[in-house]
Amino acid sequence: RSVERMATENGATCVDKTHFVFAGGQIKSFLSLVSYLGTGENRPKYLGVKIPPSNLKPDAGDEARAFAGSLADRVGADLA
């Protein structure tokens, strides 16, 4: 919603939207990112706290492909 609001305020038009989520919530996802950036690998714990993998949820690839396909279809229809 924030991105859509900012885009609209700056003259853009929202044609579609989706929401990608990291596993583990904000704190654990942040710890996971810090751990990954420090070591270059996914670890099961950081400072003794169990953390999720430092990437998107498993179904994110399918969701991204569907979103991109939907946008491509709209652009194709607008150009025709």
Distance bins in CASP14 RR format, pairs under 12 A and 6 or more apart:
PFRMAT RR
TARGET T0000
AUTHOR 0000-0000-0000
RMODE 2
METHOD distances of the structure
MODEL  1
1 7 0 0 0 0 0 1 0 0 0 0 0
1 8 0 0 0 0 0 1 0 0 0 0 0
1 14 0 0 0 0 0 1 0 0 0 0 0
1 17 0 0 0 0 1 0 0 0 0 0 0
1 19 0 0 0 0 1 0 0 0 0 0 0
2 8 0 0 0 0 0 1 0 0 0 0 0
2 9 0 0 0 0 0 1 0 0 0 0 0
2 14 0 0 0 0 0 1 0 0 0 0 0
2 17 0 0 0 0 0 1 0 0 0 0 0
2 19 0 0 0 0 0 1 0 0 0 0 0
3 9 0 0 0 0 0 1 0 0 0 0 0
3 10 0 0 0 0 0 1 0 0 0 0 0
3 12 0 0 0 0 1 0 0 0 0 0 0
3 14 0 0 0 0 1 0 0 0 0 0 0
3 17 0 0 0 0 1 0 0 0 0 0 0
3 18 0 0 0 0 0 1 0 0 0 0 0
3 19 0 0 0 0 1 0 0 0 0 0 0
3 20 0 0 0 0 0 1 0 0 0 0 0
4 10 0 0 0 0 0 1 0 0 0 0 0
4 11 0 0 0 0 0 1 0 0 0 0 0
4 12 0 0 0 0 1 0 0 0 0 0 0
4 13 0 0 0 0 0 1 0 0 0 0 0
4 14 1 0 1 0 0 0 0 0 0 0 0
4 15 0 0 0 0 0 1 0 0 0 0 0
4 16 0 0 0 0 0 1 0 0 0 0 0
4 17 1 0 0 1 0 0 0 0 0 0 0
4 18 0 0 0 0 0 1 0 0 0 0 0
4 19 0 0 0 0 0 1 0 0 0 0 0
5 11 0 0 0 0 0 1 0 0 0 0 0
5 12 0 0 0 0 0 1 0 0 0 0 0
5 14 0 0 0 0 1 0 0 0 0 0 0
5 17 0 0 0 0 0 1 0 0 0 0 0
6 12 0 0 0 0 1 0 0 0 0 0 0
6 14 0 0 0 0 0 1 0 0 0 0 0
7 13 1 0 0 1 0 0 0 0 0 0 0
7 14 1 0 0 1 0 0 0 0 0 0 0
7 15 0 0 0 0 0 1 0 0 0 0 0
7 16 0 0 0 0 0 1 0 0 0 0 0
7 17 0 0 0 0 1 0 0 0 0 0 0
8 14 1 0 0 1 0 0 0 0 0 0 0
8 15 0 0 0 0 0 1 0 0 0 0 0
8 17 0 0 0 0 0 1 0 0 0 0 0
13 74 0 0 0 0 0 1 0 0 0 0 0
13 78 0 0 0 0 0 1 0 0 0 0 0
14 71 0 0 0 0 0 1 0 0 0 0 0
14 74 0 0 0 0 0 1 0 0 0 0 0
15 67 0 0 0 0 0 1 0 0 0 0 0
15 70 0 0 0 0 1 0 0 0 0 0 0
15 71 1 0 0 1 0 0 0 0 0 0 0
15 72 0 0 0 0 0 1 0 0 0 0 0
15 73 0 0 0 0 0 1 0 0 0 0 0
15 74 1 0 1 0 0 0 0 0 0 0 0
15 75 0 0 0 0 1 0 0 0 0 0 0
15 76 0 0 0 0 0 1 0 0 0 0 0
15 77 0 0 0 0 0 1 0 0 0 0 0
15 78 0 0 0 0 1 0 0 0 0 0 0
16 66 0 0 0 0 0 1 0 0 0 0 0
16 67 1 0 0 1 0 0 0 0 0 0 0
16 68 0 0 0 0 1 0 0 0 0 0 0
16 69 0 0 0 0 1 0 0 0 0 0 0
16 70 1 0 1 0 0 0 0 0 0 0 0
16 71 1 0 1 0 0 0 0 0 0 0 0
16 72 0 0 0 0 0 1 0 0 0 0 0
16 73 0 0 0 0 1 0 0 0 0 0 0
16 74 1 0 0 1 0 0 0 0 0 0 0
16 75 0 0 0 0 0 1 0 0 0 0 0
17 63 0 0 0 0 0 1 0 0 0 0 0
17 67 0 0 0 0 1 0 0 0 0 0 0
17 70 0 0 0 0 0 1 0 0 0 0 0
17 71 0 0 0 0 0 1 0 0 0 0 0
18 56 0 0 0 0 0 1 0 0 0 0 0
18 59 0 0 0 0 0 1 0 0 0 0 0
18 60 0 0 0 0 1 0 0 0 0 0 0
18 61 0 0 0 0 0 1 0 0 0 0 0
18 62 0 0 0 0 0 1 0 0 0 0 0
18 63 1 0 0 1 0 0 0 0 0 0 0
18 64 1 0 0 1 0 0 0 0 0 0 0
18 65 0 0 0 0 0 1 0 0 0 0 0
18 66 0 0 0 0 1 0 0 0 0 0 0
18 67 1 0 1 0 0 0 0 0 0 0 0
18 68 0 0 0 0 1 0 0 0 0 0 0
18 69 0 0 0 0 0 1 0 0 0 0 0
18 70 0 0 0 0 1 0 0 0 0 0 0
18 71 0 0 0 0 1 0 0 0 0 0 0
19 56 0 0 0 0 0 1 0 0 0 0 0
19 57 0 0 0 0 0 1 0 0 0 0 0
19 60 0 0 0 0 0 1 0 0 0 0 0
19 63 0 0 0 0 1 0 0 0 0 0 0
19 64 0 0 0 0 0 1 0 0 0 0 0
19 67 0 0 0 0 1 0 0 0 0 0 0
20 29 0 0 0 0 0 1 0 0 0 0 0
20 55 0 0 0 0 0 1 0 0 0 0 0
20 56 1 0 1 0 0 0 0 0 0 0 0
20 57 0 0 0 0 1 0 0 0 0 0 0
20 59 0 0 0 0 0 1 0 0 0 0 0
20 60 1 0 1 0 0 0 0 0 0 0 0
20 61 0 0 0 0 1 0 0 0 0 0 0
20 62 0 0 0 0 0 1 0 0 0 0 0
20 63 1 0 0 1 0 0 0 0 0 0 0
20 64 1 0 0 1 0 0 0 0 0 0 0
20 67 0 0 0 0 1 0 0 0 0 0 0
21 29 0 0 0 0 1 0 0 0 0 0 0
21 52 0 0 0 0 0 1 0 0 0 0 0
21 55 0 0 0 0 0 1 0 0 0 0 0
21 56 1 0 0 1 0 0 0 0 0 0 0
21 57 1 0 1 0 0 0 0 0 0 0 0
21 58 0 0 0 0 0 1 0 0 0 0 0
21 59 0 0 0 0 1 0 0 0 0 0 0
21 60 1 0 0 1 0 0 0 0 0 0 0
21 63 0 0 0 0 1 0 0 0 0 0 0
22 28 0 0 0 0 1 0 0 0 0 0 0
22 29 1 0 1 0 0 0 0 0 0 0 0
22 30 0 0 0 0 1 0 0 0 0 0 0
22 31 0 0 0 0 0 1 0 0 0 0 0
22 32 1 0 0 1 0 0 0 0 0 0 0
22 33 0 0 0 0 1 0 0 0 0 0 0
22 36 0 0 0 0 0 1 0 0 0 0 0
22 51 0 0 0 0 0 1 0 0 0 0 0
22 52 1 0 0 1 0 0 0 0 0 0 0
22 53 0 0 0 0 1 0 0 0 0 0 0
22 54 0 0 0 0 1 0 0 0 0 0 0
22 55 1 0 0 1 0 0 0 0 0 0 0
22 56 1 0 0 1 0 0 0 0 0 0 0
22 57 1 0 0 1 0 0 0 0 0 0 0
22 58 0 0 0 0 0 1 0 0 0 0 0
22 60 0 0 0 0 1 0 0 0 0 0 0
23 29 1 0 0 1 0 0 0 0 0 0 0
23 32 0 0 0 0 1 0 0 0 0 0 0
23 33 0 0 0 0 0 1 0 0 0 0 0
23 42 0 0 0 0 0 1 0 0 0 0 0
23 50 0 0 0 0 0 1 0 0 0 0 0
23 51 0 0 0 0 1 0 0 0 0 0 0
23 52 1 1 0 0 0 0 0 0 0 0 0
23 53 1 0 0 1 0 0 0 0 0 0 0
23 54 0 0 0 0 1 0 0 0 0 0 0
23 55 0 0 0 0 1 0 0 0 0 0 0
23 56 1 0 0 1 0 0 0 0 0 0 0
23 57 1 0 1 0 0 0 0 0 0 0 0
23 58 0 0 0 0 1 0 0 0 0 0 0
23 59 0 0 0 0 0 1 0 0 0 0 0
23 60 0 0 0 0 1 0 0 0 0 0 0
24 30 0 0 0 0 1 0 0 0 0 0 0
24 31 0 0 0 0 1 0 0 0 0 0 0
24 32 1 0 0 1 0 0 0 0 0 0 0
24 33 0 0 0 0 0 1 0 0 0 0 0
24 49 0 0 0 0 0 1 0 0 0 0 0
24 50 0 0 0 0 1 0 0 0 0 0 0
24 51 1 0 0 1 0 0 0 0 0 0 0
24 52 1 0 1 0 0 0 0 0 0 0 0
24 53 0 0 0 0 1 0 0 0 0 0 0
24 54 0 0 0 0 0 1 0 0 0 0 0
24 55 0 0 0 0 0 1 0 0 0 0 0
24 56 0 0 0 0 0 1 0 0 0 0 0
24 57 0 0 0 0 1 0 0 0 0 0 0
25 31 0 0 0 0 0 1 0 0 0 0 0
25 32 0 0 0 0 1 0 0 0 0 0 0
25 33 0 0 0 0 0 1 0 0 0 0 0
25 51 0 0 0 0 0 1 0 0 0 0 0
25 52 1 0 0 1 0 0 0 0 0 0 0
25 57 0 0 0 0 0 1 0 0 0 0 0
26 32 0 0 0 0 0 1 0 0 0 0 0
26 33 0 0 0 0 0 1 0 0 0 0 0
26 52 0 0 0 0 0 1 0 0 0 0 0
27 33 0 0 0 0 0 1 0 0 0 0 0
27 34 0 0 0 0 0 1 0 0 0 0 0
27 46 0 0 0 0 0 1 0 0 0 0 0
27 47 0 0 0 0 0 1 0 0 0 0 0
27 49 0 0 0 0 1 0 0 0 0 0 0
27 50 0 0 0 0 0 1 0 0 0 0 0
27 51 0 0 0 0 1 0 0 0 0 0 0
27 52 0 0 0 0 0 1 0 0 0 0 0
28 34 0 0 0 0 0 1 0 0 0 0 0
28 35 0 0 0 0 0 1 0 0 0 0 0
28 44 0 0 0 0 0 1 0 0 0 0 0
28 45 0 0 0 0 0 1 0 0 0 0 0
28 46 0 0 0 0 1 0 0 0 0 0 0
28 47 0 0 0 0 0 1 0 0 0 0 0
28 48 0 0 0 0 0 1 0 0 0 0 0
28 49 1 0 0 1 0 0 0 0 0 0 0
28 50 1 0 0 1 0 0 0 0 0 0 0
28 51 1 0 1 0 0 0 0 0 0 0 0
28 52 1 0 1 0 0 0 0 0 0 0 0
28 53 0 0 0 0 0 1 0 0 0 0 0
28 54 0 0 0 0 0 1 0 0 0 0 0
29 35 0 0 0 0 0 1 0 0 0 0 0
29 36 0 0 0 0 0 1 0 0 0 0 0
29 46 0 0 0 0 0 1 0 0 0 0 0
29 49 0 0 0 0 0 1 0 0 0 0 0
29 51 0 0 0 0 1 0 0 0 0 0 0
29 52 1 0 0 1 0 0 0 0 0 0 0
29 53 0 0 0 0 1 0 0 0 0 0 0
29 54 1 0 0 1 0 0 0 0 0 0 0
29 55 0 0 0 0 1 0 0 0 0 0 0
29 56 0 0 0 0 1 0 0 0 0 0 0
29 57 0 0 0 0 0 1 0 0 0 0 0
30 36 0 0 0 0 0 1 0 0 0 0 0
30 37 0 0 0 0 0 1 0 0 0 0 0
30 46 0 0 0 0 1 0 0 0 0 0 0
30 47 0 0 0 0 0 1 0 0 0 0 0
30 49 0 0 0 0 0 1 0 0 0 0 0
30 51 0 0 0 0 1 0 0 0 0 0 0
30 52 0 0 0 0 0 1 0 0 0 0 0
30 54 0 0 0 0 1 0 0 0 0 0 0
31 37 0 0 0 0 0 1 0 0 0 0 0
31 38 0 0 0 0 0 1 0 0 0 0 0
31 42 0 0 0 0 0 1 0 0 0 0 0
31 43 0 0 0 0 1 0 0 0 0 0 0
31 44 0 0 0 0 0 1 0 0 0 0 0
31 45 0 0 0 0 1 0 0 0 0 0 0
31 46 1 0 1 0 0 0 0 0 0 0 0
31 47 1 0 0 1 0 0 0 0 0 0 0
31 48 0 0 0 0 1 0 0 0 0 0 0
31 49 1 0 0 1 0 0 0 0 0 0 0
31 50 0 0 0 0 1 0 0 0 0 0 0
31 51 1 0 1 0 0 0 0 0 0 0 0
31 52 0 0 0 0 1 0 0 0 0 0 0
31 53 0 0 0 0 0 1 0 0 0 0 0
31 54 0 0 0 0 1 0 0 0 0 0 0
32 38 0 0 0 0 0 1 0 0 0 0 0
32 39 0 0 0 0 0 1 0 0 0 0 0
32 40 0 0 0 0 0 1 0 0 0 0 0
32 41 0 0 0 0 0 1 0 0 0 0 0
32 42 1 0 0 1 0 0 0 0 0 0 0
32 43 0 0 0 0 1 0 0 0 0 0 0
32 44 0 0 0 0 1 0 0 0 0 0 0
32 45 0 0 0 0 0 1 0 0 0 0 0
32 46 1 0 0 1 0 0 0 0 0 0 0
32 47 0 0 0 0 0 1 0 0 0 0 0
32 49 0 0 0 0 1 0 0 0 0 0 0
32 50 0 0 0 0 0 1 0 0 0 0 0
32 51 1 0 1 0 0 0 0 0 0 0 0
32 52 1 0 1 0 0 0 0 0 0 0 0
32 53 1 0 0 1 0 0 0 0 0 0 0
32 54 1 0 1 0 0 0 0 0 0 0 0
32 55 0 0 0 0 1 0 0 0 0 0 0
32 56 0 0 0 0 0 1 0 0 0 0 0
33 39 0 0 0 0 0 1 0 0 0 0 0
33 40 0 0 0 0 0 1 0 0 0 0 0
33 42 0 0 0 0 0 1 0 0 0 0 0
33 43 0 0 0 0 0 1 0 0 0 0 0
33 46 0 0 0 0 1 0 0 0 0 0 0
33 51 0 0 0 0 1 0 0 0 0 0 0
33 52 0 0 0 0 0 1 0 0 0 0 0
33 53 0 0 0 0 0 1 0 0 0 0 0
33 54 1 0 1 0 0 0 0 0 0 0 0
33 55 0 0 0 0 1 0 0 0 0 0 0
33 56 0 0 0 0 0 1 0 0 0 0 0
34 40 0 0 0 0 0 1 0 0 0 0 0
34 43 0 0 0 0 0 1 0 0 0 0 0
34 46 1 0 0 1 0 0 0 0 0 0 0
34 47 0 0 0 0 1 0 0 0 0 0 0
34 49 0 0 0 0 0 1 0 0 0 0 0
34 51 0 0 0 0 1 0 0 0 0 0 0
34 54 0 0 0 0 1 0 0 0 0 0 0
35 41 0 0 0 0 1 0 0 0 0 0 0
35 42 1 0 0 1 0 0 0 0 0 0 0
35 43 1 0 1 0 0 0 0 0 0 0 0
35 44 0 0 0 0 1 0 0 0 0 0 0
35 45 0 0 0 0 1 0 0 0 0 0 0
35 46 1 0 1 0 0 0 0 0 0 0 0
35 47 0 0 0 0 1 0 0 0 0 0 0
35 48 0 0 0 0 0 1 0 0 0 0 0
35 49 0 0 0 0 1 0 0 0 0 0 0
35 50 0 0 0 0 0 1 0 0 0 0 0
35 51 1 0 0 1 0 0 0 0 0 0 0
35 52 0 0 0 0 0 1 0 0 0 0 0
35 53 0 0 0 0 0 1 0 0 0 0 0
35 54 1 0 0 1 0 0 0 0 0 0 0
36 42 1 0 0 1 0 0 0 0 0 0 0
36 43 1 0 0 1 0 0 0 0 0 0 0
36 46 0 0 0 0 1 0 0 0 0 0 0
36 51 0 0 0 0 1 0 0 0 0 0 0
36 52 0 0 0 0 0 1 0 0 0 0 0
36 53 0 0 0 0 1 0 0 0 0 0 0
36 54 1 1 0 0 0 0 0 0 0 0 0
36 55 0 0 0 0 1 0 0 0 0 0 0
37 43 0 0 0 0 0 1 0 0 0 0 0
37 46 0 0 0 0 0 1 0 0 0 0 0
37 54 0 0 0 0 1 0 0 0 0 0 0
38 46 0 0 0 0 1 0 0 0 0 0 0
38 54 0 0 0 0 0 1 0 0 0 0 0
39 45 0 0 0 0 0 1 0 0 0 0 0
39 46 0 0 0 0 1 0 0 0 0 0 0
39 51 0 0 0 0 0 1 0 0 0 0 0
39 54 0 0 0 0 1 0 0 0 0 0 0
40 54 0 0 0 0 1 0 0 0 0 0 0
41 53 0 0 0 0 0 1 0 0 0 0 0
41 54 0 0 0 0 1 0 0 0 0 0 0
41 55 0 0 0 0 0 1 0 0 0 0 0
42 51 0 0 0 0 1 0 0 0 0 0 0
42 52 0 0 0 0 1 0 0 0 0 0 0
42 53 1 0 1 0 0 0 0 0 0 0 0
42 54 1 0 1 0 0 0 0 0 0 0 0
42 55 1 0 0 1 0 0 0 0 0 0 0
43 49 0 0 0 0 0 1 0 0 0 0 0
43 50 0 0 0 0 0 1 0 0 0 0 0
43 51 1 0 0 1 0 0 0 0 0 0 0
43 52 0 0 0 0 0 1 0 0 0 0 0
43 53 0 0 0 0 1 0 0 0 0 0 0
43 54 0 0 0 0 1 0 0 0 0 0 0
44 50 1 0 0 1 0 0 0 0 0 0 0
44 51 1 0 0 1 0 0 0 0 0 0 0
44 52 0 0 0 0 1 0 0 0 0 0 0
44 53 0 0 0 0 1 0 0 0 0 0 0
44 54 0 0 0 0 0 1 0 0 0 0 0
45 51 1 0 0 1 0 0 0 0 0 0 0
45 52 0 0 0 0 0 1 0 0 0 0 0
46 52 0 0 0 0 0 1 0 0 0 0 0
46 53 0 0 0 0 0 1 0 0 0 0 0
46 54 0 0 0 0 1 0 0 0 0 0 0
52 58 0 0 0 0 0 1 0 0 0 0 0
53 60 0 0 0 0 0 1 0 0 0 0 0
55 61 0 0 0 0 0 1 0 0 0 0 0
56 62 0 0 0 0 0 1 0 0 0 0 0
56 63 0 0 0 0 1 0 0 0 0 0 0
56 64 0 0 0 0 1 0 0 0 0 0 0
57 63 0 0 0 0 1 0 0 0 0 0 0
57 64 0 0 0 0 0 1 0 0 0 0 0
59 65 0 0 0 0 0 1 0 0 0 0 0
59 66 0 0 0 0 0 1 0 0 0 0 0
60 66 0 0 0 0 0 1 0 0 0 0 0
60 67 0 0 0 0 0 1 0 0 0 0 0
61 67 0 0 0 0 1 0 0 0 0 0 0
61 68 0 0 0 0 1 0 0 0 0 0 0
62 68 0 0 0 0 0 1 0 0 0 0 0
62 69 0 0 0 0 0 1 0 0 0 0 0
63 69 0 0 0 0 0 1 0 0 0 0 0
63 70 0 0 0 0 0 1 0 0 0 0 0
64 70 0 0 0 0 0 1 0 0 0 0 0
64 71 0 0 0 0 0 1 0 0 0 0 0
65 71 0 0 0 0 0 1 0 0 0 0 0
65 72 0 0 0 0 0 1 0 0 0 0 0
66 72 0 0 0 0 0 1 0 0 0 0 0
66 73 0 0 0 0 0 1 0 0 0 0 0
67 73 0 0 0 0 0 1 0 0 0 0 0
67 74 0 0 0 0 0 1 0 0 0 0 0
68 74 0 0 0 0 0 1 0 0 0 0 0
68 75 0 0 0 0 0 1 0 0 0 0 0
69 75 0 0 0 0 1 0 0 0 0 0 0
69 76 0 0 0 0 0 1 0 0 0 0 0
69 77 0 0 0 0 0 1 0 0 0 0 0
70 76 0 0 0 0 0 1 0 0 0 0 0
70 77 0 0 0 0 0 1 0 0 0 0 0
71 77 0 0 0 0 0 1 0 0 0 0 0
71 78 0 0 0 0 0 1 0 0 0 0 0
72 78 0 0 0 0 0 1 0 0 0 0 0
72 79 0 0 0 0 0 1 0 0 0 0 0
73 79 0 0 0 0 0 1 0 0 0 0 0
73 80 0 0 0 0 0 1 0 0 0 0 0
74 80 0 0 0 0 0 1 0 0 0 0 0
END
